[in-house]
C-alpha cells in the first residue's frame, strides 16, 4: 500500500510567531512627476492643480481661485488606522489667511485642520469642529502636518494630530486629540486647502502608513 504524504508550508512569520508585515507605505513627493498635469493616481475632488518646480524641488500647486475648500485624495482606499502626513506651503495677504489640512476616510472623514486666522489647530469632521488647541502659524513657510487614527485594546478609536514648521524639530507628542464615539469609516487619505488669502497652496511629501 502506498503512503501519501502531505506537506503544509507556513511562512516564517507564522512559524516563529513574528508579526505579519504591515501594508506598504504610500508616498508621493512629485520628484518623478513631469511638470504640468497632476499624477493620475491622485483623485481630485475640487480645484485646479499643477506640478511645478522651484529650487530643485517639485510640488503640487493648488490655484488661488476659487476661494472655496478644495482637495484631493491619494493612497489606499481601505485606509482606516495609521498615519497620514504632508508638507504644505501657504501665504497670507494683509488680514486674509489661508486654511489647510489633511485627513483620512474620504471626503467626509476626520481632518486635522490648521486655521491661521484663529491661531488654532483643529480636528474636524464635516462642518463640525471637534477639538481645538492654540497654534501660531508663520506665513510663507512650509508646515508639516501629521494625522493619526488608532484603535485601542478596548476597541475605541483615537484621532490625533500635530503640526510644526518645516526644518524645525518634530514635536514628540501629539498636540491635539479626540476620542471618536464610533469607528471612523475607511477611505483614502485626503489633502485640503481653502485659499482665502488669494494665494496658491503647495503640497509635497504626501505619505500614508496603514
C-alpha positions in Angstrom: 0.0 0.0 0.0 1.3 3.4 -1.0 1.7 6.1 1.6 0.6 9.6 0.6 2.4 12.4 2.4 1.0 15.9 2.7 3.3 18.9 3.5 1.9 22.2 4.8 4.1 25.2 4.1 4.0 28.0 6.6 5.5 31.4 6.2 8.4 32.3 8.5 6.3 34.8 10.3 3.7 32.2 11.3 6.3 29.6 12.2 8.2 31.8 14.5 5.4 33.9 15.8 6.7 37.1 14.2 4.4 40.0 13.4 2.9 39.9 9.9 4.4 42.8 7.9 2.2 45.9 7.8 0.8 47.1 4.4 3.2 49.2 2.4 3.5 52.9 3.0 2.2 55.2 0.2 4.3 58.2 -0.6 4.4 60.9 -3.2 7.0 63.7 -3.4 6.4 64.6 -7.1 10.1 64.4 -7.9 9.5 61.8 -10.6 6.4 63.6 -12.0 6.7 65.8 -15.1 5.7 69.4 -14.6 2.1 70.2 -15.6 -0.8 67.8 -15.2 -1.1 66.1 -11.7 -0.3 62.4 -11.5 -3.3 60.3 -12.5 -3.1 58.3 -9.2 -4.4 61.4 -7.4 -8.2 61.7 -7.1 -9.1 65.3 -7.5 -12.2 66.4 -5.6 -12.2 70.1 -6.4 -9.7 72.7 -7.5 -7.1 73.2 -10.3 -3.7 71.7 -9.7 -0.3 71.7 -11.5 3.0 70.0 -10.7 5.6 72.8 -10.5 9.4 73.0 -9.7 11.3 75.6 -7.7 14.9 75.4 -6.4 15.2 71.8 -7.5 12.1 70.7 -5.6 8.8 69.6 -7.2 5.4 70.0 -5.6 1.7 70.1 -6.4 0.2 73.6 -6.5 -3.4 74.4 -6.0 -4.6 77.5 -7.8 -5.5 80.6 -5.7 -9.0 80.7 -7.2 -11.8 80.0 -6.3 -11.8 80.8 -2.6 -13.6 77.6 -1.6 -12.4 74.5 0.2 -10.7 72.3 -2.3 -8.9 69.0 -2.0 -7.8 65.6 -3.4 -7.3 62.0 -2.3 -4.3 59.8 -2.5 -3.2 56.5 -1.1 -5.0 53.2 -0.2 -8.8 53.3 -0.5 -9.1 50.9 2.5 -7.1 53.2 4.9 -8.6 53.1 8.4 -5.9 53.3 11.1 -2.4 54.6 10.7 -0.6 57.9 10.0 -1.1 60.4 7.2 1.4 63.3 6.7 2.3 66.1 4.3 4.2 69.3 3.9 2.0 72.3 2.9 3.0 75.8 2.0 0.7 78.8 2.1 0.9 82.6 2.2 -1.3 85.2 3.9 -2.1 88.6 2.4 -2.9 91.5 4.7 -5.6 90.3 7.1 -6.6 87.4 4.8 -5.4 84.0 5.9 -5.4 80.6 4.1 -6.6 77.4 5.8 -5.4 73.8 5.1 -5.3 70.3 6.4 -5.1 66.6 5.9 -7.2 63.6 6.9 -8.5 60.1 6.1 -11.7 58.3 5.5 -12.5 60.1 2.2 -14.2 63.5 1.8 -16.4 63.1 4.8 -13.8 61.7 7.2 -11.9 63.2 10.1 -9.4 66.1 9.3 -6.5 67.7 11.0 -7.1 71.4 10.1 -4.9 74.5 10.5 -6.8 77.7 11.0 -4.2 80.6 10.9 -6.9 83.3 11.3 -7.8 81.9 14.7 -4.3 80.7 15.6 -5.8 77.2 16.0 -5.1 73.6 15.1 -8.3 71.7 14.9 -9.8 68.2 14.5 -12.9 68.4 12.3 -15.4 66.1 10.7 -17.7 67.6 8.1 -18.6 71.1 9.1 -18.2 70.3 12.8 -15.1 71.3 14.9 -14.5 68.6 17.5 -11.3 69.8 19.2 -9.0 72.8 19.2 -5.6 73.8 20.5 -3.6 77.1 20.1 -1.1 77.1 17.2 1.0 80.0 15.9 1.5 79.7 12.2 4.1 81.6 10.2 3.2 82.8 6.7 5.2 81.9 3.6 6.7 78.8 5.2 6.3 75.0 4.7 4.3 73.4 7.5 4.4 69.7 8.3 1.2 68.0 9.4 0.8 64.6 10.9 -2.6 63.0 11.4 -3.1 59.7 13.3 -6.0 57.3 13.7 -5.5 54.5 16.1 -7.6 51.7 17.8 -7.0 50.8 21.4 -7.4 47.4 23.1 -10.9 48.2 24.2 -12.0 48.8 20.6 -12.2 52.6 20.8 -10.6 55.0 18.3 -8.5 58.0 18.9 -7.9 60.8 16.4 -4.7 62.8 16.9 -2.6 65.3 15.2 0.5 67.6 15.3 1.9 70.5 13.2 5.3 72.1 13.1 7.3 74.4 10.8 9.4 72.5 8.3 13.0 72.5 9.3 12.3 72.6 13.0 12.2 69.6 15.3 9.0 67.5 15.2 7.0 67.6 18.5 7.5 64.4 20.4 3.8 64.2 21.4 0.6 64.8 19.5 -0.7 68.3 20.2 -4.4 67.6 19.7 -6.5 64.5 20.4 -10.1 63.4 20.1 -11.8 60.2 21.2 -14.2 59.1 18.4 -17.6 57.9 19.7 -17.8 55.3 16.9 -15.4 53.7 14.4 -14.4 56.0 11.6 -15.1 55.0 8.1 -12.3 53.5 5.9 -11.3 55.6 2.9 -8.4 57.3 1.1 -6.3 59.9 2.9 -7.3 63.4 2.0 -5.4 66.7 1.5 -7.1 70.1 1.6 -6.8 73.9 1.4 -9.0 76.9 1.4 -7.1 79.8 -0.3 -9.0 82.6 1.4 -5.8 84.8 1.0 -6.0 84.6 -2.7 -2.6 82.9 -3.0 -1.7 79.4 -4.3 -1.2 76.4 -1.9 1.6 73.9 -2.3 1.6 70.3 -1.3 4.6 67.9 -1.0 5.8 64.8 0.7 2.5 63.1 0.9 2.6 59.9 3.0 0.1 57.4 4.4 1.3 54.4 6.5 -1.5 52.0 7.4 
